[in-house]
Amino acid sequence: MSSDAPQDGPVSDGLDPETVEADARAALHARFPEAAEQLDRYVAILRSKGIEWGLLGPREGDKLWSRHVSNSLAIVDVLGQGIDVADVGSGAGLPGIPVAIVRPDVYVTLLEPLLRRTTFLEETVEKLLLRNVRVVRLRAEDCDEQFDVVTCRAVAPLEKLLRWTTPLFYPAGELVALKGSSAEREVSEAGSLLSRSRLRAEILEVRAAPDVEGTRVIRVTTKTETCR
């Protein structure tokens, strides 16, 4: 997961960054009150070990709520109940860990090939006592499992992402990729591959809570499936 997260232009232009961050935390606490304590603990881990280990850039410490957690939680209303989710290229656990925290009905597999990152993920999952999460050190293209939903954030352009992940969700599942303002361009560039693979892509406007910044996701399903 790159620190260059998918994000649209800020809705809080001109506000002090600390105010934006505090407002985002308050909005997410209000939306997910039962998960507030665990989200706080996760953000504290990101701010300390996540930055120390190089999983996030040093300048990201003051954007964890307003940029990273809110962006990750923007997809929670897109996901069905009681499903199996694979978070591809999970990095620091975004979006997989925030999703698992607020959606205990969802079982999340964090797929990450790099040892440092999987070690961080394993330690974080243990500290947060997340029983609905497992960490697998593997590249997406080497995984032979299938999932209801594959998620990703700041991993690769859609065309490349489809080549890696389609076997993980085809034919009955879907890909939900956080993309922000690049969504339309990436769908256009992947048009030939989508057509050949009998896949349908739609762009959704999503937001974790009314008072936080929204973004766009690309949802990819098979053409024989009706989008939920």
Secondary structure, DSSP 4 states (H G I P E B T S, - for coil): --SS------SSTTS-HHHHHHHHHHHHHHH-GGGHHHHHHHHHHIIIIIHHTTSS-GGGGGSIIIIIIHHHHTTTTTS-TT-EEEEET-TTTTTHHHHHHH-TTSEEEEE---HHHHHHHHHHHHHHT-TTEEEE---GGG-----SEEEEESSS-HHHHHHHHHHHHTTT-EEEEE-GGGHHHHHHHTHHHHHHTTEEEEEEEE-SSTTS--EEEEEEEETTSPP-
